[in-house]
Amino acid sequence: MHVGIVADTHDDTDLVEAAIEQFEAAGVDAVVHCGDFVAPFSAAPFEDGAFEFYAVRGNNDGEWALQPQIDAFGTYLGEMGELTLDGVEVAVYHGTSGAIVDALVECGNYDYVLHGHTHERVLEEHEGTVRINPGGIPIEGSSESPHVAVLDTESGEIEFTRL
């Protein structure tokens, strides 16, 4: 199974469209958004994707109308959630608290911990748990360009693609 991972799109509809195009080109079966859409309208384009869709709430998702928007076509996980994708255990959290991200990674219950918040790509492994942050829109002081990630649950391969 191929899983697309995106975070911190912050109402950037061009970034959202580029992410969807990349995911469709990669033939992903599911997409996980790790939060910070900001407004519900920027979640809407994911509805047209040929993939399952999951999302958590980010610290900048101030409009609670985001939940019904996503639930209309996907699964809204709230502040954080657990998924089993192709037999692989996944925790999804925006990443607002670094201590919570660390606890999810270190607890040993998950194969993957997916998060955003920092707008910086991260790929780390700790005692069998892989932490993935796909990055996000560029923020002041960062030279990071926007990326998405694709996880192959069968091989464990993770590929980042610049948008």
DSSP file (Angstrom, degrees, kcal/mol; ACC not computed):
  #  RESIDUE AA STRUCTURE BP1 BP2  ACC     N-H-->O    O-->H-N    N-H-->O    O-->H-N    TCO  KAPPA ALPHA  PHI   PSI    X-CA   Y-CA   Z-CA
    1    1 A M              0   0    0      0, 0.0   152,-3.0     0, 0.0     2,-0.5   0.000 360.0 360.0 360.0 138.0    0.0    0.0    0.0
    2    2 A H  E     -A  152   0A   0     25,-0.3    27,-2.9   150,-0.2    28,-1.4  -0.915 360.0-166.4-106.7 127.8    1.2    3.5   -0.8
    3    3 A V  E     -Ab 151  30A   0    148,-2.8   148,-2.9    -2,-0.5     2,-0.3  -0.960   9.8-146.9-120.2 121.0    0.4    6.2    1.6
    4    4 A G  E     -Ab 150  31A   0     26,-3.2    28,-3.0    -2,-0.5     2,-0.4  -0.659  14.2-161.4 -83.1 140.7    0.7    9.9    0.8
    5    5 A I  E     +Ab 149  32A   0    144,-3.0   144,-2.3    -2,-0.3     2,-0.3  -0.990  17.3 161.0-129.0 128.3    1.7   12.2    3.7
    6    6 A V  E     + b   0  33A   0     26,-2.3    28,-3.0    -2,-0.4     2,-0.3  -0.967   6.6 173.1-142.5 154.6    1.2   16.0    3.7
    7    7 A A        +     0   0    0    140,-0.3    29,-0.2   128,-0.3   130,-0.1  -0.983  52.4  25.6-155.1 161.3    1.1   18.7    6.5
    8    8 A D        +     0   0    0     27,-2.7   129,-2.1    -2,-0.3    28,-0.2   0.880  54.1 155.6  53.4  53.9    0.9   22.4    7.0
    9    9 A T    >   -     0   0    0     27,-0.5     3,-2.4    26,-0.2    28,-0.2   0.688  29.5-162.2 -85.3 -19.1   -0.7   23.5    3.8
   10   10 A H  T 3   -     0   0    0     26,-2.7    28,-0.2     1,-0.3    27,-0.2   0.818  65.7 -53.6  43.7  54.3   -2.1   26.7    5.4
   11   11 A D  T 3  S+     0   0    0     26,-2.2     2,-1.4     1,-0.2    -1,-0.3   0.610  93.8 144.8  62.2  13.4   -4.7   27.6    2.8
   12   12 A D    <>  -     0   0    0     -3,-2.4     4,-2.3     1,-0.2     3,-0.3  -0.674  26.5-176.0 -84.3  92.8   -2.2   27.4    0.0
   13   13 A T  H  > S+     0   0    0     -2,-1.4     4,-2.6     1,-0.2    -1,-0.2   0.817  80.0  56.3 -65.1 -30.6   -4.5   26.0   -2.7
   14   14 A D  H  > S+     0   0    0      2,-0.2     4,-2.3     1,-0.2    -1,-0.2   0.910 109.1  47.2 -65.0 -40.1   -1.6   25.8   -5.2
   15   15 A L  H  > S+     0   0    0     -3,-0.3     4,-2.5     2,-0.2    -2,-0.2   0.909 111.5  50.9 -65.8 -42.8    0.3   23.6   -2.7
   16   16 A V  H  X S+     0   0    0     -4,-2.3     4,-2.5     2,-0.2    -2,-0.2   0.942 111.6  47.2 -59.5 -48.2   -2.7   21.5   -2.1
   17   17 A E  H  X S+     0   0    0     -4,-2.6     4,-2.5     1,-0.2    -1,-0.2   0.899 111.9  50.4 -62.2 -40.8   -3.3   20.9   -5.8
   18   18 A A  H  X S+     0   0    0     -4,-2.3     4,-2.2     2,-0.2    -1,-0.2   0.892 110.6  50.2 -64.5 -39.0    0.4   20.1   -6.3
   19   19 A A  H  X S+     0   0    0     -4,-2.5     4,-2.7     2,-0.2    -2,-0.2   0.932 111.0  48.3 -63.8 -45.6    0.3   17.6   -3.5
   20   20 A I  H  X S+     0   0    0     -4,-2.5     4,-2.7     1,-0.2     5,-0.2   0.918 110.9  51.0 -61.9 -43.6   -2.8   15.9   -4.9
   21   21 A E  H  X S+     0   0    0     -4,-2.5     4,-2.3     1,-0.2    -1,-0.2   0.913 111.5  48.0 -59.4 -42.8   -1.2   15.8   -8.4
   22   22 A Q  H  X S+     0   0    0     -4,-2.2     4,-2.0     2,-0.2    -2,-0.2   0.919 112.0  48.9 -64.6 -43.9    1.9   14.1   -6.9
   23   23 A F  H  X>S+     0   0    0     -4,-2.7     5,-2.1     1,-0.2     4,-0.6   0.901 112.4  48.0 -64.3 -40.7   -0.2   11.6   -4.9
   24   24 A E  H ><5S+     0   0    0     -4,-2.7     3,-0.7     1,-0.2    -1,-0.2   0.902 110.8  51.1 -67.0 -39.7   -2.2   10.7   -8.0
   25   25 A A  H 3<5S+     0   0    0     -4,-2.3    -1,-0.2     1,-0.2    -2,-0.2   0.852 110.9  49.2 -64.2 -33.8    0.9   10.3  -10.1
   26   26 A A  H 3<5S-     0   0    0     -4,-2.0    -1,-0.2    -5,-0.2    -2,-0.2   0.563 109.7-127.2 -81.7  -8.7    2.4    8.0   -7.4
   27   27 A G  T <<5 -     0   0    0     -3,-0.7   -25,-0.3    -4,-0.6    -3,-0.2   0.874  37.9-172.9  67.3  37.9   -0.8    6.0   -7.3
   28   28 A V      < -     0   0    0     -5,-2.1   -25,-0.2     1,-0.1    -1,-0.1  -0.290  23.9-154.1 -66.4 150.0   -1.3    6.3   -3.6
   29   29 A D  S    S+     0   0    0    -27,-2.9    23,-2.5     1,-0.3     2,-0.3   0.691  78.4  14.8 -92.4 -24.7   -4.1    4.3   -1.9
   30   30 A A  E     -bc   3  52A   0    -28,-1.4   -26,-3.2    21,-0.3     2,-0.4  -0.986  62.3-150.1-148.6 153.5   -4.5    6.7    1.0
   31   31 A V  E     -bc   4  53A   0     21,-2.4    23,-2.4    -2,-0.3     2,-0.5  -0.995   7.0-162.3-127.1 136.0   -3.5   10.2    2.0
   32   32 A V  E     -bc   5  54A   0    -28,-3.0   -26,-2.3    -2,-0.4     2,-0.6  -0.980   3.6-160.9-117.2 122.4   -2.9   11.4    5.6
   33   33 A H  E     -bc   6  55A   0     21,-2.7    23,-1.7    -2,-0.5   -26,-0.2  -0.918   7.5-154.1-102.7 123.4   -2.9   15.1    6.3
   34   34 A C        -     0   0    0    -28,-3.0    82,-0.4    -2,-0.6   -27,-0.1   0.055  50.7 -90.8 -90.3  25.9   -1.1   15.9    9.5
   35   35 A G  S    S+     0   0    0    -29,-0.2   -27,-2.7    21,-0.1    -1,-0.2   0.017  85.5  98.4  94.6 166.0   -3.0   19.1   10.2
   36   36 A D        +     0   0    0     20,-0.2   -26,-2.7   -28,-0.2   -27,-0.5   0.916  32.1 143.2  72.7  55.2   -3.0   22.9    9.6
   37   37 A F        -     0   0    0    -28,-0.2   -26,-2.2   -27,-0.2     2,-0.9   0.878  43.7-158.5 -69.3 -44.0   -5.3   23.2    6.6
   38   38 A V        +     0   0    0    -28,-0.2    25,-0.9   -27,-0.1    24,-0.2  -0.717  64.5  32.6  93.0 -68.1   -6.3   26.4    8.4
   39   39 A A  S >  S-     0   0    0     -2,-0.9     3,-1.6    23,-0.1     4,-0.3  -0.867  82.9-119.3-115.6 151.1   -9.8   26.8    6.7
   40   40 A P  G >> S+     0   0    0      0, 0.0     3,-2.0     0, 0.0     4,-1.0   0.807 106.2  69.5 -56.7 -32.0  -12.2   24.1    5.5
   41   41 A F  G 34 S+     0   0    0      1,-0.3     3,-0.3     2,-0.2    -3,-0.0   0.818  93.0  58.6 -59.0 -28.0  -12.1   25.3    1.9
   42   42 A S  G <4 S+     0   0    0     -3,-1.6    -1,-0.3     1,-0.2     4,-0.1   0.580 102.2  53.7 -81.7  -6.1   -8.5   24.1    1.6
   43   43 A A  T X4 S+     0   0    0     -3,-2.0     3,-1.5    -4,-0.3     4,-0.4   0.709  89.8  81.0 -88.3 -24.8   -9.5   20.5    2.6
   44   44 A A  G >< S+     0   0    0     -4,-1.0     3,-2.0    -3,-0.3     4,-0.4   0.826  79.6  62.3 -54.9 -40.8  -12.1   20.4   -0.2
   45   45 A P  G >  S+     0   0    0      0, 0.0     3,-1.2     0, 0.0    -1,-0.3   0.796  92.8  65.9 -60.1 -25.3   -9.8   19.5   -3.1
   46   46 A F  G X  S+     0   0    0     -3,-1.5     3,-1.4     1,-0.2     5,-0.2   0.729  85.1  75.0 -66.7 -19.3   -8.8   16.3   -1.4
   47   47 A E  G <  S+     0   0    0     -3,-2.0    -1,-0.2    -4,-0.4    -3,-0.1   0.814  91.4  54.2 -61.4 -30.6  -12.4   15.1   -1.9
   48   48 A D  G <  S+     0   0    0     -3,-1.2    -1,-0.3    -4,-0.4    -2,-0.2   0.506  85.1 111.1 -84.7  -4.3  -11.7   14.5   -5.6
   49   49 A G  S <  S-     0   0    0     -3,-1.4     2,-1.0    -4,-0.2     4,-0.0  -0.366  73.2-128.0 -72.7 150.3   -8.7   12.3   -5.1
   50   50 A A  S    S+     0   0    0     -2,-0.1     2,-0.3     2,-0.0    -1,-0.1  -0.360  82.0  80.5 -91.3  52.9   -8.9    8.6   -5.9
   51   51 A F  S    S-     0   0    0     -2,-1.0   -21,-0.3    -5,-0.2     2,-0.1  -0.973  87.9 -93.3-151.8 158.6   -7.6    7.6   -2.4
   52   52 A E  E     -c   30   0A   0    -23,-2.5   -21,-2.4    -2,-0.3     2,-0.4  -0.484  44.9-146.3 -69.6 150.7   -8.8    7.2    1.1
   53   53 A F  E     +c   31   0A   0     20,-0.2    22,-2.4   -23,-0.2     2,-0.3  -0.986  21.4 174.1-132.0 133.0   -8.3   10.4    3.1
   54   54 A Y  E     +cd  32  75A   0    -23,-2.4   -21,-2.7    -2,-0.4     2,-0.3  -0.973   7.8 175.5-132.6 145.7   -7.5   10.8    6.8
   55   55 A A  E     -cd  33  76A   0     20,-1.9    22,-3.4    -2,-0.3    23,-0.4  -0.999  17.3-154.2-152.1 150.2   -6.7   14.0    8.7
   56   56 A V        -     0   0    0    -23,-1.7     2,-0.4    -2,-0.3    23,-0.2  -0.790  35.3 -99.3-114.1 164.8   -5.9   15.4   12.2
   57   57 A R        -     0   0    0     21,-2.6    37,-0.4    -2,-0.3     2,-0.2  -0.672  35.2-152.8 -85.2 135.0   -6.5   18.9   13.5
   58   58 A G    >   -     0   0    0     -2,-0.4     3,-1.4    36,-0.1   -23,-0.1  -0.560  31.2-103.1 -99.8 170.5   -3.6   21.3   13.6
   59   59 A N  T 3  S+     0   0    0      1,-0.3    -1,-0.1    -2,-0.2   -24,-0.0   0.660 121.8  49.2 -69.3 -15.2   -3.0   24.2   15.9
   60   60 A N  T 3  S+     0   0    0      1,-0.1     2,-1.8     2,-0.0    -1,-0.3   0.331  78.7 103.3-103.6   6.0   -3.9   26.7   13.1
   61   61 A D    <   +     0   0    0     -3,-1.4    -1,-0.1     1,-0.2     5,-0.1  -0.556  42.7 160.7 -85.9  74.3   -7.1   24.9   12.2
   62   62 A G        +     0   0    0     -2,-1.8     2,-0.7   -24,-0.2    -1,-0.2   0.664  46.0  82.4 -74.8 -18.3   -9.3   27.5   14.0
   63   63 A E    >   -     0   0    0    -25,-0.9     3,-1.7    -3,-0.2     4,-0.2  -0.792  62.5-159.5 -94.2 115.9  -12.5   26.7   12.2
   64   64 A W  T >  S+     0   0    0     -2,-0.7     3,-1.2     1,-0.3    -1,-0.1   0.614  82.8  84.1 -69.2 -10.2  -14.3   23.7   13.8
   65   65 A A  T 3>  +     0   0    0      1,-0.2     4,-1.6     2,-0.2    -1,-0.3   0.566  68.6  85.3 -67.1  -6.5  -16.2   23.4   10.5
   66   66 A L  H <> S+     0   0    0     -3,-1.7     4,-2.4     1,-0.2     5,-0.3   0.890  80.8  59.7 -61.4 -39.5  -13.2   21.4    9.3
   67   67 A Q  H <> S+     0   0    0     -3,-1.2     4,-3.0     1,-0.2     5,-0.2   0.948 107.2  41.7 -59.4 -53.2  -14.5   18.2   10.8
   68   68 A P  H  > S+     0   0    0      0, 0.0     4,-1.2     0, 0.0    -1,-0.2   0.859 112.5  57.0 -64.4 -31.1  -17.8   18.0    8.8
   69   69 A Q  H  < S+     0   0    0     -4,-1.6     4,-0.3     2,-0.2     3,-0.2   0.948 115.1  36.1 -60.2 -49.0  -15.9   19.1    5.7
   70   70 A I  H >X S+     0   0    0     -4,-2.4     4,-3.4     1,-0.2     3,-2.0   0.903 111.9  58.7 -73.4 -42.0  -13.5   16.2    6.0
   71   71 A D  H 3< S+     0   0    0     -4,-3.0    -1,-0.2     1,-0.3    -2,-0.2   0.735  92.9  70.5 -61.1 -21.1  -16.1   13.7    7.3
   72   72 A A  T 3< S+     0   0    0     -4,-1.2    -1,-0.3    -3,-0.2    -2,-0.2   0.745 125.2   3.5 -66.6 -22.0  -18.1   14.3    4.1
   73   73 A F  T <4 S+     0   0    0     -3,-2.0   -20,-0.2    -4,-0.3    -2,-0.2   0.476 133.2  13.5-139.9 -10.1  -15.5   12.4    2.1
   74   74 A G  S  < S-     0   0    0     -4,-3.4     2,-0.5   -22,-0.1   -20,-0.2  -0.548  85.9 -70.9-144.8-152.6  -12.8   11.1    4.5
   75   75 A T  E     -d   54   0A   0    -22,-2.4   -20,-1.9    -2,-0.2     2,-0.6  -0.971  29.7-156.4-125.0 119.2  -12.0   10.4    8.1
   76   76 A Y  E     -d   55   0A   0     -2,-0.5   -20,-0.2   -22,-0.2   -22,-0.0  -0.844   6.2-170.5 -93.3 122.6  -11.4   13.2   10.6
   77   77 A L    >   -     0   0    0    -22,-3.4     3,-0.7    -2,-0.6     2,-0.2   0.441  26.4-138.7 -95.4  -2.1   -9.3   11.8   13.4
   78   78 A G  T 3   -     0   0    0    -23,-0.4   -21,-2.6     1,-0.2    -1,-0.3  -0.547  67.8 -15.8  79.0-145.5   -9.5   14.9   15.8
   79   79 A E  T 3  S-     0   0    0    -23,-0.2    15,-0.8     1,-0.2     2,-0.3   0.847 135.7 -12.6 -65.9 -35.3   -6.4   16.0   17.7
   80   80 A M  E <   -F   93   0B   0     -3,-0.7     2,-0.3    13,-0.2    13,-0.2  -0.979  69.0-171.4-159.6 161.4   -4.7   12.7   17.0
   81   81 A G  E     -F   92   0B   0     11,-2.6    11,-2.9    -2,-0.3     2,-0.4  -0.974  19.9-127.9-154.6 167.7   -5.5    9.3   15.8
   82   82 A E  E     -F   91   0B   0     -2,-0.3     2,-0.3     9,-0.2     9,-0.2  -0.965  25.4-176.5-120.2 137.6   -4.4    5.7   15.2
   83   83 A L  E     -F   90   0B   0      7,-2.8     7,-3.0    -2,-0.4     2,-0.6  -0.961  21.2-151.2-130.3 148.7   -4.6    3.9   11.9
   84   84 A T  E     -F   89   0B   0     -2,-0.3     2,-0.6     5,-0.2     5,-0.2  -0.970  23.2-179.3-115.9 112.3   -3.9    0.4   10.7
   85   85 A L  E >  S-F   88   0B   0      3,-2.4     3,-1.7    -2,-0.6   -82,-0.0  -0.943  70.7 -23.3-117.5 111.5   -2.9    0.6    7.0
   86   86 A D  T 3  S-     0   0    0     -2,-0.6    -1,-0.2     1,-0.3     3,-0.1   0.872 127.8 -50.4  56.2  39.0   -2.1   -2.6    5.3
   87   87 A G  T 3  S+     0   0    0      1,-0.3     2,-0.4    -3,-0.0    -1,-0.3   0.482 112.8 122.8  80.8   2.3   -1.2   -4.2    8.7
   88   88 A V  E <   -F   85   0B   0     -3,-1.7    -3,-2.4    23,-0.0     2,-0.5  -0.840  60.2-132.0-101.6 132.6    1.0   -1.3    9.7
   89   89 A E  E     -F   84   0B   0     -2,-0.4    22,-2.1    -5,-0.2    23,-1.9  -0.730  29.4-177.2 -89.0 126.6    0.3    0.6   12.9
   90   90 A V  E     -Fg  83 112B   0     -7,-3.0    -7,-2.8    -2,-0.5     2,-0.4  -0.980  18.2-159.2-130.3 131.9    0.4    4.4   12.4
   91   91 A A  E     -Fg  82 113B   0     21,-2.3    23,-3.0    -2,-0.4     2,-0.4  -0.906  12.8-164.2-103.4 138.8    0.0    7.3   14.9
   92   92 A V  E     +Fg  81 114B   0    -11,-2.9   -11,-2.6    -2,-0.4     2,-0.3  -0.992  20.3 151.3-127.7 127.3   -1.0   10.6   13.4
   93   93 A Y  E     -F   80   0B   0     21,-2.1    23,-0.4    -2,-0.4   -13,-0.2  -0.986  49.0-123.3-151.2 146.3   -0.7   13.9   15.4
   94   94 A H        -     0   0    0    -15,-0.8    22,-2.8   -37,-0.4    -1,-0.1   0.925  45.0-124.5 -62.5 -42.4   -0.1   17.5   14.2
   95   95 A G        +     0   0    0     20,-0.2     6,-0.1    22,-0.1    -1,-0.1   0.557  62.0 141.3 112.0  10.9    3.0   17.8   16.3
   96   96 A T  S    S+     0   0    0      1,-0.2     2,-0.7     2,-0.1     3,-0.1   0.857  72.5  48.8 -55.0 -38.0    2.2   20.9   18.4
   97   97 A S     >  -     0   0    0      1,-0.2     4,-2.0     2,-0.0     3,-0.3  -0.914  68.0-163.4-106.8 114.3    3.8   19.3   21.4
   98   98 A G  H  > S+     0   0    0     -2,-0.7     4,-2.7     1,-0.2     5,-0.2   0.836  92.4  59.7 -61.0 -32.4    7.3   17.8   20.8
   99   99 A A  H  > S+     0   0    0      2,-0.2     4,-2.3     1,-0.2    -1,-0.2   0.881 105.2  47.9 -64.6 -37.8    7.0   15.9   24.0
  100  100 A I  H  > S+     0   0    0     -3,-0.3     4,-2.5     2,-0.2    -2,-0.2   0.916 110.8  50.8 -69.3 -42.3    3.9   14.1   22.7
  101  101 A V  H  X S+     0   0    0     -4,-2.0     4,-2.2     1,-0.2    -2,-0.2   0.950 112.1  47.7 -57.1 -48.6    5.6   13.3   19.4
  102  102 A D  H  X S+     0   0    0     -4,-2.7     4,-2.9     1,-0.2    -2,-0.2   0.902 111.0  50.9 -59.7 -42.3    8.6   11.9   21.3
  103  103 A A  H  X S+     0   0    0     -4,-2.3     4,-1.7     1,-0.2    -1,-0.2   0.892 109.2  50.8 -64.2 -39.7    6.3    9.8   23.5
  104  104 A L  H  < S+     0   0    0     -4,-2.5     4,-0.4     2,-0.2     6,-0.4   0.910 114.9  43.7 -63.3 -41.3    4.5    8.4   20.5
  105  105 A V  H >< S+     0   0    0     -4,-2.2     3,-0.7    -5,-0.2    -2,-0.2   0.924 117.9  44.0 -67.7 -44.6    7.8    7.4   18.9
  106  106 A E  H 3< S+     0   0    0     -4,-2.9    -2,-0.2     1,-0.2    -1,-0.2   0.650  94.3  77.0 -80.4 -16.1    9.3    6.0   22.1
  107  107 A C  T 3< S-     0   0    0     -4,-1.7    -1,-0.2    -5,-0.2    -2,-0.1   0.759  89.8-137.7 -69.9 -22.3    6.3    4.0   23.3
  108  108 A G  S <  S+     0   0    0     -3,-0.7    -1,-0.1    -4,-0.4    -2,-0.1   0.556  72.3 111.7  81.2   7.1    6.9    1.3   20.8
  109  109 A N        +     0   0    0     -5,-0.3     2,-0.3     2,-0.0    -4,-0.1   0.614  68.3  59.5 -86.0 -12.7    3.3    0.8   19.8
  110  110 A Y        -     0   0    0     -6,-0.4   -20,-0.2    -5,-0.2     3,-0.1  -0.880  57.5-154.9-124.9 147.1    3.6    2.1   16.3
  111  111 A D  S    S+     0   0    0    -22,-2.1    19,-2.7    -2,-0.3     2,-0.3   0.818  92.6  19.4 -78.4 -35.5    5.5    1.3   13.2
  112  112 A Y  E     -gh  90 130B   0    -23,-1.9   -21,-2.3    17,-0.2     2,-0.5  -0.992  59.5-160.5-138.1 142.5    5.2    4.9   12.0
  113  113 A V  E     -gh  91 131B   0     17,-2.6    19,-2.8    -2,-0.3     2,-0.4  -0.990  17.6-165.0-120.1 119.0    4.5    8.3   13.7
  114  114 A L  E     +gh  92 132B   0    -23,-3.0   -21,-2.1    -2,-0.5     2,-0.3  -0.883  21.6 145.3-107.4 132.4    3.3   10.9   11.2
  115  115 A H        -     0   0    0     17,-2.3    20,-0.3    -2,-0.4   -21,-0.2  -0.953  24.0-172.1-155.0 173.6    3.3   14.6   12.2
  116  116 A G        +     0   0    0    -22,-2.8     2,-1.3   -23,-0.4   -81,-0.1  -0.148  41.4 110.8-132.5-130.2    3.8   18.1   10.9
  117  117 A H  S    S+     0   0    0    -82,-0.2   -22,-0.1     1,-0.2   -23,-0.1  -0.271  77.6  66.4  80.9 -44.5    3.9   21.5   12.7
  118  118 A T  S    S-     0   0    0     -2,-1.3    -1,-0.2     2,-0.2    18,-0.1   0.650  90.5-136.8 -84.0 -14.1    7.6   22.4   12.3
  119  119 A H        +     0   0    0      1,-0.2    17,-0.8    16,-0.2     2,-0.4   0.678  69.1 112.4  65.1  18.7    7.4   22.8    8.5
  120  120 A E  S    S-     0   0    0     15,-0.3    15,-0.5    -4,-0.1    -1,-0.2  -0.977  73.4-112.8-124.8 135.0   10.7   20.8    8.3
  121  121 A R        -     0   0    0     -2,-0.4     2,-0.4    13,-0.3    -5,-0.0  -0.392  37.3-178.2 -64.6 137.4   11.2   17.4    6.8
  122  122 A V  E     +I  133   0B   0     11,-2.3    11,-2.2    -2,-0.1     2,-0.3  -0.998  17.2 172.0-139.4 135.7   12.1   14.7    9.3
  123  123 A L  E     +I  132   0B   0     -2,-0.4     2,-0.3     9,-0.2     9,-0.2  -0.863  23.1 150.9-141.7 106.3   12.8   11.0    8.8
  124  124 A E  E     -I  131   0B   0      7,-2.0     7,-3.3    -2,-0.3     2,-0.4  -0.960  30.7-148.6-136.7 151.5   14.1    9.3   11.9
  125  125 A E  E     -I  130   0B   0     -2,-0.3     2,-0.4     5,-0.2     5,-0.2  -0.978  12.1-178.7-122.7 136.0   14.0    5.8   13.3
  126  126 A H  E >  S-I  129   0B   0      3,-2.9     3,-1.9    -2,-0.4   -18,-0.1  -0.915  70.9 -36.8-137.0 108.5   13.9    4.9   16.9
  127  127 A E  T 3  S-     0   0    0     -2,-0.4     3,-0.1     1,-0.3    -1,-0.0   0.853 127.3 -36.6  47.0  46.6   13.9    1.2   18.0
  128  128 A G  T 3  S+     0   0    0      1,-0.2     2,-0.5   -17,-0.0    -1,-0.3   0.345 116.6 106.9  94.1  -6.1   11.6    0.1   15.2
  129  129 A T  E <   - I   0 126B   0     -3,-1.9    -3,-2.9   -24,-0.1     2,-0.5  -0.921  55.8-151.5-108.1 129.6    9.4    3.2   15.0
  130  130 A V  E     -hI 112 125B   0    -19,-2.7   -17,-2.6    -2,-0.5     2,-0.5  -0.874   4.1-153.0-103.6 127.2    9.9    5.6   12.1
  131  131 A R  E     -hI 113 124B   0     -7,-3.3    -7,-2.0    -2,-0.5     2,-0.4  -0.863  15.2-173.6 -99.2 127.6    9.0    9.3   12.5
  132  132 A I  E     +hI 114 123B   0    -19,-2.8   -17,-2.3    -2,-0.5    -9,-0.2  -0.986  16.7 172.7-128.7 126.0    8.0   11.2    9.4
  133  133 A N  E     - I   0 122B   0    -11,-2.2   -11,-2.3    -2,-0.4   -17,-0.2  -0.984  16.0-161.2-123.5 117.3    7.3   14.9    9.0
  134  134 A P        -     0   0    0      0, 0.0    13,-0.3     0, 0.0   -13,-0.3   0.612  37.1-125.6 -74.8  -9.1    6.8   15.7    5.3
  135  135 A G        -     0   0    0    -15,-0.5  -128,-0.3   -20,-0.3     2,-0.3  -0.558  25.2-137.5  92.8-166.5    7.4   19.4    5.9
  136  136 A G        -     0   0    0    -17,-0.8  -128,-0.2    -2,-0.2  -127,-0.2  -0.879  44.3 -26.8-167.3-163.9    5.0   22.2    4.9
  137  137 A I  S    S-     0   0    0   -129,-2.1     7,-0.1    -2,-0.3     8,-0.1  -0.326  81.4 -89.5 -61.1 149.5    4.9   25.6    3.3
  138  138 A P        -     0   0    0      0, 0.0     2,-0.3     0, 0.0    -1,-0.1  -0.342  45.1-157.5 -61.9 140.2    8.1   27.6    3.8
  139  139 A I    >   -     0   0    0    -20,-0.2     3,-2.2     5,-0.1     5,-0.1  -0.835  35.5 -73.7-116.4 159.8    8.2   29.7    7.0
  140  140 A E  T 3  S+     0   0    0     -2,-0.3     3,-0.1     1,-0.3    -1,-0.1  -0.201 119.1  18.1 -54.3 132.2   10.3   32.7    7.8
  141  141 A G  T 3  S+     0   0    0      1,-0.3     2,-0.4    -3,-0.0    -1,-0.3   0.406 101.3 110.4  88.4  -2.0   13.9   31.8    8.4
  142  142 A S    <   -     0   0    0     -3,-2.2    -1,-0.3     1,-0.1   -22,-0.0  -0.872  50.8-164.6-109.5 138.9   13.7   28.4    6.7
  143  143 A S        +     0   0    0     -2,-0.4     2,-0.2    -3,-0.1    -1,-0.1   0.391  55.7 121.2 -94.5   2.3   15.3   27.4    3.5
  144  144 A E        -     0   0    0     -5,-0.1    -5,-0.1    -7,-0.1    -2,-0.1  -0.448  52.5-149.3 -69.7 132.5   13.0   24.3    3.3
  145  145 A S        -     0   0    0     -2,-0.2    -9,-0.2     1,-0.1    -2,-0.1  -0.661  36.3 -81.2 -96.0 159.9   10.8   24.1    0.2
  146  146 A P        +     0   0    0      0, 0.0    17,-2.8     0, 0.0     2,-0.3  -0.338  56.9 172.9 -65.4 139.6    7.4   22.3    0.4
  147  147 A H  E     - E   0 162A   0    -13,-0.3  -140,-0.3    15,-0.3     2,-0.3  -0.921  22.3-154.7-137.2 161.4    7.5   18.5    0.2
  148  148 A V  E     - E   0 161A   0     13,-1.9    13,-2.7    -2,-0.3     2,-0.3  -0.883  17.1-140.4-125.3 165.5    5.2   15.6    0.5
  149  149 A A  E     -AE   5 160A   0   -144,-2.3  -144,-3.0    -2,-0.3     2,-0.4  -0.934   4.7-155.6-125.4 151.9    6.1   12.0    1.4
  150  150 A V  E     -AE   4 159A   0      9,-2.1     9,-2.5    -2,-0.3     2,-0.5  -0.995  10.1-159.5-126.9 126.0    5.0    8.7    0.1
  151  151 A L  E     -AE   3 158A   0   -148,-2.9  -148,-2.8    -2,-0.4     2,-0.8  -0.901   8.0-152.9-105.1 127.5    5.3    5.6    2.3
  152  152 A D  E  >  -A    2   0A   0      5,-2.8     4,-2.7    -2,-0.5     5,-0.3  -0.895   8.4-163.1 -95.4 108.2    5.3    2.1    0.8
  153  153 A T  T  4 S+     0   0    0   -152,-3.0    -1,-0.1    -2,-0.8  -151,-0.1   0.756  84.5  53.4 -67.9 -23.4    4.0    0.0    3.7
  154  154 A E  T  4 S+     0   0    0   -153,-0.4    -1,-0.2     1,-0.1  -152,-0.1   0.936 123.4  23.1 -76.2 -47.3    5.2   -3.2    2.1
  155  155 A S  T  4 S-     0   0    0      2,-0.1    -2,-0.2     0, 0.0    -1,-0.1   0.687  96.2-128.3 -93.1 -19.6    8.8   -2.3    1.6
  156  156 A G     <  +     0   0    0     -4,-2.7     2,-0.2     1,-0.3    -3,-0.1   0.473  56.4 150.3  81.7   2.2    9.1    0.5    4.2
  157  157 A E        -     0   0    0     -5,-0.3    -5,-2.8    -6,-0.1     2,-0.4  -0.466  29.2-163.4 -70.4 138.1   10.5    2.8    1.6
  158  158 A I  E     -E  151   0A   0     -7,-0.2     2,-0.5    -2,-0.2    -7,-0.2  -0.992   4.2-169.9-126.2 125.0    9.8    6.5    2.1
  159  159 A E  E     -E  150   0A   0     -9,-2.5    -9,-2.1    -2,-0.4     2,-0.4  -0.965   8.2-154.8-120.6 125.6   10.2    9.0   -0.7
  160  160 A F  E     -E  149   0A   0     -2,-0.5     2,-0.4   -11,-0.2   -11,-0.2  -0.799  11.3-165.7 -94.5 139.0   10.0   12.8   -0.3
  161  161 A T  E     -E  148   0A   0    -13,-2.7   -13,-1.9    -2,-0.4     2,-0.2  -0.992  17.3-130.7-128.7 128.2    9.1   14.8   -3.3
  162  162 A R  E      E  147   0A   0     -2,-0.4   -15,-0.3   -15,-0.2   -13,-0.0  -0.543 360.0 360.0 -73.9 138.0    9.5   18.6   -3.6
  163  163 A L              0   0    0    -17,-2.8   -16,-0.1    -2,-0.2    -1,-0.1   0.420 360.0 360.0 -96.2 360.0    6.4   20.4   -4.8
